[in-house]
């Protein structure tokens, strides 16, 4: 790791990918939506790793995804539930 980030692609790697794409007449196409989805995907991987790490240390976890957006409906459904 001489002067750079360990996971950063090497200059040779970037040049090779560029040459392969040029040879195949390919062009890099991306959009803000695609980049957002990659970011969401990375955040989900991180959350999953946190849950696994906590479990390995004997801690319980509860992975909540959409729940914060449905709080009112969940309260109406479960708090007012007659058992």
PDB file of N, CA, C and O in Angstrom, chain B, residues numbered from 101:
ATOM      1  N   UNK B 101       0.855  -1.176   0.000  1.00  0.00           N
ATOM      2  CA  UNK B 101       0.000   0.000   0.000  1.00  0.00           C
ATOM      3  C   UNK B 101       0.896   1.232   0.000  1.00  0.00           C
ATOM      4  O   UNK B 101       1.066   1.873   1.037  1.00  0.00           O
ATOM      5  N   UNK B 102       1.450   1.557  -1.111  1.00  0.00           N
ATOM      6  CA  UNK B 102       2.381   2.674  -1.195  1.00  0.00           C
ATOM      7  C   UNK B 102       1.640   3.946  -1.582  1.00  0.00           C
ATOM      8  O   UNK B 102       1.385   4.191  -2.762  1.00  0.00           O
ATOM      9  N   UNK B 103       1.295   4.754  -0.585  1.00  0.00           N
ATOM     10  CA  UNK B 103       0.705   6.067  -0.841  1.00  0.00           C
ATOM     11  C   UNK B 103      -0.736   6.064  -1.309  1.00  0.00           C
ATOM     12  O   UNK B 103      -1.220   7.085  -1.797  1.00  0.00           O
ATOM     13  N   UNK B 104      -1.439   4.941  -1.176  1.00  0.00           N
ATOM     14  CA  UNK B 104      -2.828   4.924  -1.632  1.00  0.00           C
ATOM     15  C   UNK B 104      -3.698   4.110  -0.710  1.00  0.00           C
ATOM     16  O   UNK B 104      -3.232   3.580   0.298  1.00  0.00           O
ATOM     17  N   UNK B 105      -4.948   4.015  -1.054  1.00  0.00           N
ATOM     18  CA  UNK B 105      -5.899   3.233  -0.274  1.00  0.00           C
ATOM     19  C   UNK B 105      -5.759   1.782  -0.710  1.00  0.00           C
ATOM     20  O   UNK B 105      -5.624   1.492  -1.899  1.00  0.00           O
ATOM     21  N   UNK B 106      -5.792   0.878   0.258  1.00  0.00           N
ATOM     22  CA  UNK B 106      -5.563  -0.536  -0.029  1.00  0.00           C
ATOM     23  C   UNK B 106      -6.536  -1.108  -1.050  1.00  0.00           C
ATOM     24  O   UNK B 106      -6.125  -1.881  -1.915  1.00  0.00           O
ATOM     25  N   UNK B 107      -7.813  -0.748  -0.974  1.00  0.00           N
ATOM     26  CA  UNK B 107      -8.824  -1.304  -1.878  1.00  0.00           C
ATOM     27  C   UNK B 107      -8.956  -0.542  -3.194  1.00  0.00           C
ATOM     28  O   UNK B 107      -9.766  -0.907  -4.046  1.00  0.00           O
ATOM     29  N   UNK B 108      -8.181   0.491  -3.360  1.00  0.00           N
ATOM     30  CA  UNK B 108      -8.252   1.286  -4.578  1.00  0.00           C
ATOM     31  C   UNK B 108      -7.689   0.479  -5.750  1.00  0.00           C
ATOM     32  O   UNK B 108      -6.614  -0.108  -5.623  1.00  0.00           O
ATOM     33  N   UNK B 109      -8.397   0.435  -6.901  1.00  0.00           N
ATOM     34  CA  UNK B 109      -7.876  -0.309  -8.045  1.00  0.00           C
ATOM     35  C   UNK B 109      -6.539   0.266  -8.493  1.00  0.00           C
ATOM     36  O   UNK B 109      -6.325   1.478  -8.471  1.00  0.00           O
ATOM     37  N   UNK B 110      -5.651  -0.624  -8.896  1.00  0.00           N
ATOM     38  CA  UNK B 110      -4.346  -0.161  -9.354  1.00  0.00           C
ATOM     39  C   UNK B 110      -4.489   0.544 -10.693  1.00  0.00           C
ATOM     40  O   UNK B 110      -5.469   0.345 -11.411  1.00  0.00           O
ATOM     41  N   UNK B 111      -3.503   1.369 -11.021  1.00  0.00           N
ATOM     42  CA  UNK B 111      -3.520   2.093 -12.294  1.00  0.00           C
ATOM     43  C   UNK B 111      -3.521   1.091 -13.447  1.00  0.00           C
ATOM     44  O   UNK B 111      -4.208   1.295 -14.448  1.00  0.00           O
ATOM     45  N   UNK B 112      -2.751   0.010 -13.308  1.00  0.00           N
ATOM     46  CA  UNK B 112      -2.691  -1.018 -14.348  1.00  0.00           C
ATOM     47  C   UNK B 112      -4.060  -1.654 -14.549  1.00  0.00           C
ATOM     48  O   UNK B 112      -4.476  -1.895 -15.682  1.00  0.00           O
ATOM     49  N   UNK B 113      -4.758  -1.924 -13.457  1.00  0.00           N
ATOM     50  CA  UNK B 113      -6.081  -2.526 -13.532  1.00  0.00           C
ATOM     51  C   UNK B 113      -7.050  -1.612 -14.276  1.00  0.00           C
ATOM     52  O   UNK B 113      -7.815  -2.070 -15.125  1.00  0.00           O
ATOM     53  N   UNK B 114      -7.016  -0.303 -13.953  1.00  0.00           N
ATOM     54  CA  UNK B 114      -7.917   0.655 -14.628  1.00  0.00           C
ATOM     55  C   UNK B 114      -7.584   0.757 -16.110  1.00  0.00           C
ATOM     56  O   UNK B 114      -8.488   0.830 -16.941  1.00  0.00           O
ATOM     57  N   UNK B 115      -6.302   0.762 -16.451  1.00  0.00           N
ATOM     58  CA  UNK B 115      -5.895   0.859 -17.860  1.00  0.00           C
ATOM     59  C   UNK B 115      -6.345  -0.378 -18.612  1.00  0.00           C
ATOM     60  O   UNK B 115      -6.853  -0.273 -19.729  1.00  0.00           O
ATOM     61  N   UNK B 116      -6.165  -1.558 -18.014  1.00  0.00           N
ATOM     62  CA  UNK B 116      -6.562  -2.813 -18.653  1.00  0.00           C
ATOM     63  C   UNK B 116      -8.060  -2.835 -18.912  1.00  0.00           C
ATOM     64  O   UNK B 116      -8.491  -3.211 -20.002  1.00  0.00           O
ATOM     65  N   UNK B 117      -8.861  -2.439 -17.926  1.00  0.00           N
ATOM     66  CA  UNK B 117     -10.316  -2.412 -18.112  1.00  0.00           C
ATOM     67  C   UNK B 117     -10.700  -1.452 -19.228  1.00  0.00           C
ATOM     68  O   UNK B 117     -11.583  -1.746 -20.033  1.00  0.00           O
ATOM     69  N   UNK B 118     -10.028  -0.297 -19.274  1.00  0.00           N
ATOM     70  CA  UNK B 118     -10.324   0.691 -20.312  1.00  0.00           C
ATOM     71  C   UNK B 118     -10.008   0.122 -21.691  1.00  0.00           C
ATOM     72  O   UNK B 118     -10.782   0.305 -22.631  1.00  0.00           O
ATOM     73  N   UNK B 119      -8.872  -0.568 -21.817  1.00  0.00           N
ATOM     74  CA  UNK B 119      -8.489  -1.149 -23.106  1.00  0.00           C
ATOM     75  C   UNK B 119      -9.479  -2.227 -23.544  1.00  0.00           C
ATOM     76  O   UNK B 119      -9.841  -2.298 -24.718  1.00  0.00           O
ATOM     77  N   UNK B 120      -9.909  -3.051 -22.619  1.00  0.00           N
ATOM     78  CA  UNK B 120     -10.873  -4.107 -22.948  1.00  0.00           C
ATOM     79  C   UNK B 120     -12.179  -3.490 -23.424  1.00  0.00           C
ATOM     80  O   UNK B 120     -12.762  -3.946 -24.407  1.00  0.00           O
ATOM     81  N   UNK B 121     -12.637  -2.459 -22.733  1.00  0.00           N
ATOM     82  CA  UNK B 121     -13.881  -1.812 -23.134  1.00  0.00           C
ATOM     83  C   UNK B 121     -13.747  -1.157 -24.508  1.00  0.00           C
ATOM     84  O   UNK B 121     -14.659  -1.238 -25.331  1.00  0.00           O
ATOM     85  N   UNK B 122     -12.606  -0.508 -24.752  1.00  0.00           N
ATOM     86  CA  UNK B 122     -12.392   0.122 -26.064  1.00  0.00           C
ATOM     87  C   UNK B 122     -12.355  -0.933 -27.164  1.00  0.00           C
ATOM     88  O   UNK B 122     -12.938  -0.735 -28.230  1.00  0.00           O
ATOM     89  N   UNK B 123     -11.676  -2.050 -26.916  1.00  0.00           N
ATOM     90  CA  UNK B 123     -11.554  -3.114 -27.915  1.00  0.00           C
ATOM     91  C   UNK B 123     -12.925  -3.686 -28.283  1.00  0.00           C
ATOM     92  O   UNK B 123     -13.157  -4.063 -29.432  1.00  0.00           O
ATOM     93  N   UNK B 124     -13.811  -3.746 -27.324  1.00  0.00           N
ATOM     94  CA  UNK B 124     -15.144  -4.305 -27.555  1.00  0.00           C
ATOM     95  C   UNK B 124     -16.161  -3.236 -27.955  1.00  0.00           C
ATOM     96  O   UNK B 124     -17.348  -3.523 -28.110  1.00  0.00           O
ATOM     97  N   UNK B 125     -15.688  -2.011 -28.117  1.00  0.00           N
ATOM     98  CA  UNK B 125     -16.557  -0.877 -28.452  1.00  0.00           C
ATOM     99  C   UNK B 125     -17.656  -0.677 -27.408  1.00  0.00           C
ATOM    100  O   UNK B 125     -18.793  -0.341 -27.738  1.00  0.00           O
ATOM    101  N   UNK B 126     -17.295  -0.889 -26.154  1.00  0.00           N
ATOM    102  CA  UNK B 126     -18.212  -0.673 -25.043  1.00  0.00           C
ATOM    103  C   UNK B 126     -17.980   0.699 -24.455  1.00  0.00           C
ATOM    104  O   UNK B 126     -16.878   1.244 -24.525  1.00  0.00           O
ATOM    105  N   UNK B 127     -19.016   1.245 -23.883  1.00  0.00           N
ATOM    106  CA  UNK B 127     -18.933   2.552 -23.246  1.00  0.00           C
ATOM    107  C   UNK B 127     -19.540   2.446 -21.847  1.00  0.00           C
ATOM    108  O   UNK B 127     -20.575   1.807 -21.659  1.00  0.00           O
ATOM    109  N   UNK B 128     -18.889   3.077 -20.870  1.00  0.00           N
ATOM    110  CA  UNK B 128     -19.397   3.030 -19.494  1.00  0.00           C
ATOM    111  C   UNK B 128     -20.653   3.881 -19.415  1.00  0.00           C
ATOM    112  O   UNK B 128     -20.633   5.068 -19.739  1.00  0.00           O
ATOM    113  N   UNK B 129     -21.742   3.266 -18.982  1.00  0.00           N
ATOM    114  CA  UNK B 129     -23.010   3.968 -18.841  1.00  0.00           C
ATOM    115  C   UNK B 129     -23.476   3.809 -17.398  1.00  0.00           C
ATOM    116  O   UNK B 129     -23.505   2.698 -16.868  1.00  0.00           O
ATOM    117  N   UNK B 130     -23.831   4.891 -16.784  1.00  0.00           N
ATOM    118  CA  UNK B 130     -24.306   4.849 -15.414  1.00  0.00           C
ATOM    119  C   UNK B 130     -25.294   5.995 -15.216  1.00  0.00           C
ATOM    120  O   UNK B 130     -25.365   6.923 -16.021  1.00  0.00           O
ATOM    121  N   UNK B 131     -26.049   5.907 -14.134  1.00  0.00           N
ATOM    122  CA  UNK B 131     -26.997   6.972 -13.831  1.00  0.00           C
ATOM    123  C   UNK B 131     -26.987   7.221 -12.333  1.00  0.00           C
ATOM    124  O   UNK B 131     -26.451   6.419 -11.567  1.00  0.00           O
ATOM    125  N   UNK B 132     -27.574   8.322 -11.919  1.00  0.00           N
ATOM    126  CA  UNK B 132     -27.674   8.617 -10.494  1.00  0.00           C
ATOM    127  C   UNK B 132     -28.485   7.545  -9.773  1.00  0.00           C
ATOM    128  O   UNK B 132     -28.173   7.188  -8.637  1.00  0.00           O
ATOM    129  N   UNK B 133     -29.517   7.034 -10.425  1.00  0.00           N
ATOM    130  CA  UNK B 133     -30.349   5.995  -9.801  1.00  0.00           C
ATOM    131  C   UNK B 133     -29.539   4.725  -9.579  1.00  0.00           C
ATOM    132  O   UNK B 133     -29.660   4.084  -8.535  1.00  0.00           O
ATOM    133  N   UNK B 134     -28.717   4.361 -10.554  1.00  0.00           N
ATOM    134  CA  UNK B 134     -27.880   3.166 -10.412  1.00  0.00           C
ATOM    135  C   UNK B 134     -26.883   3.350  -9.275  1.00  0.00           C
ATOM    136  O   UNK B 134     -26.666   2.430  -8.486  1.00  0.00           O
ATOM    137  N   UNK B 135     -26.284   4.515  -9.185  1.00  0.00           N
ATOM    138  CA  UNK B 135     -25.322   4.784  -8.115  1.00  0.00           C
ATOM    139  C   UNK B 135     -26.007   4.788  -6.748  1.00  0.00           C
ATOM    140  O   UNK B 135     -25.428   4.335  -5.760  1.00  0.00           O
ATOM    141  N   UNK B 136     -27.239   5.299  -6.690  1.00  0.00           N
ATOM    142  CA  UNK B 136     -28.002   5.277  -5.449  1.00  0.00           C
ATOM    143  C   UNK B 136     -28.268   3.841  -5.021  1.00  0.00           C
ATOM    144  O   UNK B 136     -28.138   3.506  -3.844  1.00  0.00           O
ATOM    145  N   UNK B 137     -28.640   2.991  -5.976  1.00  0.00           N
ATOM    146  CA  UNK B 137     -28.916   1.596  -5.649  1.00  0.00           C
ATOM    147  C   UNK B 137     -27.653   0.892  -5.158  1.00  0.00           C
ATOM    148  O   UNK B 137     -27.728   0.070  -4.245  1.00  0.00           O
ATOM    149  N   UNK B 138     -26.495   1.197  -5.744  1.00  0.00           N
ATOM    150  CA  UNK B 138     -25.242   0.612  -5.256  1.00  0.00           C
ATOM    151  C   UNK B 138     -24.977   1.064  -3.822  1.00  0.00           C
ATOM    152  O   UNK B 138     -24.512   0.278  -2.996  1.00  0.00           O
ATOM    153  N   UNK B 139     -25.271   2.320  -3.529  1.00  0.00           N
ATOM    154  CA  UNK B 139     -25.084   2.836  -2.179  1.00  0.00           C
ATOM    155  C   UNK B 139     -26.001   2.153  -1.181  1.00  0.00           C
ATOM    156  O   UNK B 139     -25.580   1.813  -0.075  1.00  0.00           O
ATOM    157  N   UNK B 140     -27.263   1.949  -1.570  1.00  0.00           N
ATOM    158  CA  UNK B 140     -28.223   1.266  -0.708  1.00  0.00           C
ATOM    159  C   UNK B 140     -27.777  -0.175  -0.483  1.00  0.00           C
ATOM    160  O   UNK B 140     -27.852  -0.693   0.631  1.00  0.00           O
ATOM    161  N   UNK B 141     -27.318  -0.807  -1.545  1.00  0.00           N
ATOM    162  CA  UNK B 141     -26.844  -2.186  -1.450  1.00  0.00           C
ATOM    163  C   UNK B 141     -25.649  -2.281  -0.495  1.00  0.00           C
ATOM    164  O   UNK B 141     -25.593  -3.188   0.335  1.00  0.00           O
ATOM    165  N   UNK B 142     -24.703  -1.360  -0.608  1.00  0.00           N
ATOM    166  CA  UNK B 142     -23.544  -1.343   0.284  1.00  0.00           C
ATOM    167  C   UNK B 142     -23.966  -1.136   1.734  1.00  0.00           C
ATOM    168  O   UNK B 142     -23.423  -1.772   2.636  1.00  0.00           O
ATOM    169  N   UNK B 143     -24.929  -0.251   1.959  1.00  0.00           N
ATOM    170  CA  UNK B 143     -25.416  -0.006   3.325  1.00  0.00           C
ATOM    171  C   UNK B 143     -26.086  -1.264   3.892  1.00  0.00           C
ATOM    172  O   UNK B 143     -25.945  -1.557   5.080  1.00  0.00           O
ATOM    173  N   UNK B 144     -26.805  -1.998   3.059  1.00  0.00           N
ATOM    174  CA  UNK B 144     -27.434  -3.250   3.509  1.00  0.00           C
ATOM    175  C   UNK B 144     -26.391  -4.292   3.862  1.00  0.00           C
ATOM    176  O   UNK B 144     -26.539  -5.006   4.853  1.00  0.00           O
ATOM    177  N   UNK B 145     -25.329  -4.389   3.057  1.00  0.00           N
ATOM    178  CA  UNK B 145     -24.245  -5.319   3.377  1.00  0.00           C
ATOM    179  C   UNK B 145     -23.602  -4.955   4.718  1.00  0.00           C
ATOM    180  O   UNK B 145     -23.306  -5.829   5.533  1.00  0.00           O
ATOM    181  N   UNK B 146     -23.394  -3.668   4.933  1.00  0.00           N
ATOM    182  CA  UNK B 146     -22.794  -3.222   6.187  1.00  0.00           C
ATOM    183  C   UNK B 146     -23.698  -3.580   7.364  1.00  0.00           C
ATOM    184  O   UNK B 146     -23.221  -4.079   8.383  1.00  0.00           O
ATOM    185  N   UNK B 147     -25.000  -3.327   7.230  1.00  0.00           N
ATOM    186  CA  UNK B 147     -25.945  -3.631   8.304  1.00  0.00           C
ATOM    187  C   UNK B 147     -25.967  -5.131   8.585  1.00  0.00           C
ATOM    188  O   UNK B 147     -26.019  -5.548   9.742  1.00  0.00           O
ATOM    189  N   UNK B 148     -25.929  -5.927   7.545  1.00  0.00           N
ATOM    190  CA  UNK B 148     -25.913  -7.376   7.720  1.00  0.00           C
ATOM    191  C   UNK B 148     -24.657  -7.801   8.478  1.00  0.00           C
ATOM    192  O   UNK B 148     -24.734  -8.643   9.373  1.00  0.00           O
ATOM    193  N   UNK B 149     -23.519  -7.240   8.138  1.00  0.00           N
ATOM    194  CA  UNK B 149     -22.278  -7.566   8.837  1.00  0.00           C
ATOM    195  C   UNK B 149     -22.333  -7.146  10.299  1.00  0.00           C
ATOM    196  O   UNK B 149     -21.806  -7.847  11.163  1.00  0.00           O
ATOM    197  N   UNK B 150     -22.968  -6.006  10.590  1.00  0.00           N
ATOM    198  CA  UNK B 150     -23.116  -5.579  11.984  1.00  0.00           C
ATOM    199  C   UNK B 150     -23.973  -6.563  12.774  1.00  0.00           C
ATOM    200  O   UNK B 150     -23.659  -6.882  13.921  1.00  0.00           O
ATOM    201  N   UNK B 151     -25.056  -7.045  12.164  1.00  0.00           N
ATOM    202  CA  UNK B 151     -25.933  -8.008  12.823  1.00  0.00           C
ATOM    203  C   UNK B 151     -25.171  -9.304  13.085  1.00  0.00           C
ATOM    204  O   UNK B 151     -25.280  -9.874  14.171  1.00  0.00           O
ATOM    205  N   UNK B 152     -24.406  -9.772  12.112  1.00  0.00           N
ATOM    206  CA  UNK B 152     -23.628 -11.005  12.281  1.00  0.00           C
ATOM    207  C   UNK B 152     -22.569 -10.822  13.365  1.00  0.00           C
ATOM    208  O   UNK B 152     -22.380 -11.706  14.200  1.00  0.00           O
ATOM    209  N   UNK B 153     -21.876  -9.681  13.360  1.00  0.00           N
ATOM    210  CA  UNK B 153     -20.846  -9.412  14.369  1.00  0.00           C
ATOM    211  C   UNK B 153     -21.460  -9.351  15.764  1.00  0.00           C
ATOM    212  O   UNK B 153     -20.898  -9.901  16.712  1.00  0.00           O
ATOM    213  N   UNK B 154     -22.594  -8.696  15.897  1.00  0.00           N
ATOM    214  CA  UNK B 154     -23.252  -8.606  17.205  1.00  0.00           C
ATOM    215  C   UNK B 154     -23.662 -10.000  17.677  1.00  0.00           C
ATOM    216  O   UNK B 154     -23.494 -10.329  18.852  1.00  0.00           O
ATOM    217  N   UNK B 155     -24.187 -10.804  16.792  1.00  0.00           N
ATOM    218  CA  UNK B 155     -24.565 -12.167  17.152  1.00  0.00           C
ATOM    219  C   UNK B 155     -23.373 -12.989  17.607  1.00  0.00           C
ATOM    220  O   UNK B 155     -23.486 -13.790  18.535  1.00  0.00           O
ATOM    221  N   UNK B 156     -22.224 -12.795  16.957  1.00  0.00           N
ATOM    222  CA  UNK B 156     -21.037 -13.550  17.343  1.00  0.00           C
ATOM    223  C   UNK B 156     -20.519 -13.128  18.720  1.00  0.00           C
ATOM    224  O   UNK B 156     -19.751 -13.857  19.347  1.00  0.00           O
ATOM    225  N   UNK B 157     -20.939 -11.953  19.187  1.00  0.00           N
ATOM    226  CA  UNK B 157     -20.531 -11.475  20.511  1.00  0.00           C
ATOM    227  C   UNK B 157     -21.631 -11.724  21.548  1.00  0.00           C
ATOM    228  O   UNK B 157     -21.556 -11.218  22.668  1.00  0.00           O
ATOM    229  N   UNK B 158     -22.647 -12.497  21.177  1.00  0.00           N
ATOM    230  CA  UNK B 158     -23.696 -12.867  22.104  1.00  0.00           C
ATOM    231  C   UNK B 158     -24.786 -11.829  22.268  1.00  0.00           C
ATOM    232  O   UNK B 158     -25.594 -11.930  23.192  1.00  0.00           O
ATOM    233  N   UNK B 159     -24.830 -10.848  21.407  1.00  0.00           N
ATOM    234  CA  UNK B 159     -25.867  -9.819  21.499  1.00  0.00           C
ATOM    235  C   UNK B 159     -27.009 -10.138  20.549  1.00  0.00           C
ATOM    236  O   UNK B 159     -26.789 -10.664  19.458  1.00  0.00           O
ATOM    237  N   UNK B 160     -28.223  -9.821  20.960  1.00  0.00           N
ATOM    238  CA  UNK B 160     -29.374  -9.994  20.101  1.00  0.00           C
ATOM    239  C   UNK B 160     -29.577  -8.753  19.242  1.00  0.00           C
ATOM    240  O   UNK B 160     -29.253  -7.643  19.664  1.00  0.00           O
ATOM    241  N   UNK B 161     -30.099  -8.934  18.067  1.00  0.00           N
ATOM    242  CA  UNK B 161     -30.353  -7.806  17.169  1.00  0.00           C
ATOM    243  C   UNK B 161     -31.729  -7.959  16.547  1.00  0.00           C
ATOM    244  O   UNK B 161     -32.306  -9.047  16.538  1.00  0.00           O
ATOM    245  N   UNK B 162     -32.232  -6.881  16.041  1.00  0.00           N
ATOM    246  CA  UNK B 162     -33.501  -6.877  15.316  1.00  0.00           C
ATOM    247  C   UNK B 162     -33.309  -5.982  14.100  1.00  0.00           C
ATOM    248  O   UNK B 162     -33.236  -4.759  14.221  1.00  0.00           O
ATOM    249  N   UNK B 163     -33.231  -6.588  12.957  1.00  0.00           N
ATOM    250  CA  UNK B 163     -32.972  -5.862  11.720  1.00  0.00           C
ATOM    251  C   UNK B 163     -34.284  -5.281  11.206  1.00  0.00           C
ATOM    252  O   UNK B 163     -35.139  -6.012  10.708  1.00  0.00           O
ATOM    253  N   UNK B 164     -34.440  -3.965  11.327  1.00  0.00           N
ATOM    254  CA  UNK B 164     -35.665  -3.296  10.897  1.00  0.00           C
ATOM    255  C   UNK B 164     -35.411  -2.564   9.587  1.00  0.00           C
ATOM    256  O   UNK B 164     -34.531  -1.707   9.505  1.00  0.00           O
ATOM    257  N   UNK B 165     -36.176  -2.902   8.580  1.00  0.00           N
ATOM    258  CA  UNK B 165     -36.007  -2.231   7.305  1.00  0.00           C
ATOM    259  C   UNK B 165     -37.055  -1.163   7.073  1.00  0.00           C
ATOM    260  O   UNK B 165     -36.765   0.029   7.179  1.00  0.00           O
ATOM    261  N   UNK B 166     -38.262  -1.574   6.761  1.00  0.00           N
ATOM    262  CA  UNK B 166     -39.319  -0.623   6.424  1.00  0.00           C
ATOM    263  C   UNK B 166     -40.122  -0.168   7.633  1.00  0.00           C
ATOM    264  O   UNK B 166     -40.938   0.747   7.520  1.00  0.00           O
ATOM    265  N   UNK B 167     -39.907  -0.784   8.778  1.00  0.00           N
ATOM    266  CA  UNK B 167     -40.727  -0.515   9.958  1.00  0.00           C
ATOM    267  C   UNK B 167     -40.804   0.966  10.331  1.00  0.00           C
ATOM    268  O   UNK B 167     -41.904   1.440  10.617  1.00  0.00           O
ATOM    269  N   UNK B 168     -39.708   1.725  10.347  1.00  0.00           N
ATOM    270  CA  UNK B 168     -39.829   3.136  10.740  1.00  0.00           C
ATOM    271  C   UNK B 168     -40.817   3.936   9.897  1.00  0.00           C
ATOM    272  O   UNK B 168     -41.336   4.955  10.353  1.00  0.00           O
ATOM    273  N   UNK B 169     -41.079   3.485   8.679  1.00  0.00           N
ATOM    274  CA  UNK B 169     -41.998   4.208   7.805  1.00  0.00           C
ATOM    275  C   UNK B 169     -43.455   3.803   8.027  1.00  0.00           C
ATOM    276  O   UNK B 169     -44.365   4.405   7.456  1.00  0.00           O
ATOM    277  N   UNK B 170     -43.673   2.780   8.859  1.00  0.00           N
ATOM    278  CA  UNK B 170     -45.024   2.275   9.099  1.00  0.00           C
ATOM    279  C   UNK B 170     -45.399   2.335  10.566  1.00  0.00           C
ATOM    280  O   UNK B 170     -46.283   1.594  10.995  1.00  0.00           O
ATOM    281  N   UNK B 171     -44.765   3.181  11.342  1.00  0.00           N
ATOM    282  CA  UNK B 171     -44.983   3.228  12.791  1.00  0.00           C
ATOM    283  C   UNK B 171     -46.449   3.411  13.143  1.00  0.00           C
ATOM    284  O   UNK B 171     -46.973   2.672  13.976  1.00  0.00           O
ATOM    285  N   UNK B 172     -47.116   4.366  12.537  1.00  0.00           N
ATOM    286  CA  UNK B 172     -48.526   4.631  12.866  1.00  0.00           C
ATOM    287  C   UNK B 172     -49.409   3.406  12.620  1.00  0.00           C
ATOM    288  O   UNK B 172     -50.253   3.066  13.449  1.00  0.00           O
ATOM    289  N   UNK B 173     -49.210   2.753  11.487  1.00  0.00           N
ATOM    290  CA  UNK B 173     -50.024   1.576  11.171  1.00  0.00           C
ATOM    291  C   UNK B 173     -49.725   0.442  12.149  1.00  0.00           C
ATOM    292  O   UNK B 173     -50.641  -0.257  12.584  1.00  0.00           O
ATOM    293  N   UNK B 174     -48.447   0.254  12.499  1.00  0.00           N
ATOM    294  CA  UNK B 174     -48.089  -0.805  13.436  1.00  0.00           C
ATOM    295  C   UNK B 174     -48.675  -0.550  14.819  1.00  0.00           C
ATOM    296  O   UNK B 174     -49.141  -1.479  15.480  1.00  0.00           O
ATOM    297  N   UNK B 175     -48.654   0.697  15.254  1.00  0.00           N
ATOM    298  CA  UNK B 175     -49.245   1.038  16.555  1.00  0.00           C
ATOM    299  C   UNK B 175     -50.736   0.737  16.542  1.00  0.00           C
ATOM    300  O   UNK B 175     -51.250   0.119  17.474  1.00  0.00           O
ATOM    301  N   UNK B 176     -51.427   1.161  15.510  1.00  0.00           N
ATOM    302  CA  UNK B 176     -52.868   0.900  15.413  1.00  0.00           C
ATOM    303  C   UNK B 176     -53.162  -0.598  15.396  1.00  0.00           C
ATOM    304  O   UNK B 176     -54.138  -1.054  15.991  1.00  0.00           O
ATOM    305  N   UNK B 177     -52.313  -1.355  14.711  1.00  0.00           N
ATOM    306  CA  UNK B 177     -52.555  -2.786  14.573  1.00  0.00           C
ATOM    307  C   UNK B 177     -52.255  -3.551  15.859  1.00  0.00           C
ATOM    308  O   UNK B 177     -53.058  -4.383  16.283  1.00  0.00           O
ATOM    309  N   UNK B 178     -51.122  -3.283  16.477  1.00  0.00           N
ATOM    310  CA  UNK B 178     -50.680  -4.133  17.583  1.00  0.00           C
ATOM    311  C   UNK B 178     -50.963  -3.565  18.981  1.00  0.00           C
ATOM    312  O   UNK B 178     -51.197  -4.343  19.906  1.00  0.00           O
ATOM    313  N   UNK B 179     -50.952  -2.285  19.160  1.00  0.00           N
ATOM    314  CA  UNK B 179     -51.206  -1.725  20.483  1.00  0.00           C
ATOM    315  C   UNK B 179     -52.684  -1.838  20.815  1.00  0.00           C
ATOM    316  O   UNK B 179     -53.056  -2.093  21.961  1.00  0.00           O
ATOM    317  N   UNK B 180     -53.509  -1.649  19.822  1.00  0.00           N
ATOM    318  CA  UNK B 180     -54.956  -1.715  20.044  1.00  0.00           C
ATOM    319  C   UNK B 180     -55.526  -3.112  19.843  1.00  0.00           C
ATOM    320  O   UNK B 180     -56.744  -3.284  19.796  1.00  0.00           O
ATOM    321  N   UNK B 181     -54.669  -4.097  19.726  1.00  0.00           N
ATOM    322  CA  UNK B 181     -55.081  -5.481  19.503  1.00  0.00           C
ATOM    323  C   UNK B 181     -55.730  -6.059  20.755  1.00  0.00           C
ATOM    324  O   UNK B 181     -55.159  -5.984  21.843  1.00  0.00           O
ATOM    325  N   UNK B 182     -56.886  -6.618  20.609  1.00  0.00           N
ATOM    326  CA  UNK B 182     -57.597  -7.225  21.743  1.00  0.00           C
ATOM    327  C   UNK B 182     -57.297  -8.720  21.729  1.00  0.00           C
ATOM    328  O   UNK B 182     -57.692  -9.425  20.801  1.00  0.00           O
ATOM    329  N   UNK B 183     -56.610  -9.197  22.737  1.00  0.00           N
ATOM    330  CA  UNK B 183     -56.285 -10.638  22.810  1.00  0.00           C
ATOM    331  C   UNK B 183     -57.177 -11.352  23.771  1.00  0.00           C
ATOM    332  O   UNK B 183     -57.044 -12.561  23.955  1.00  0.00           O
TER     333      UNK B 183
END
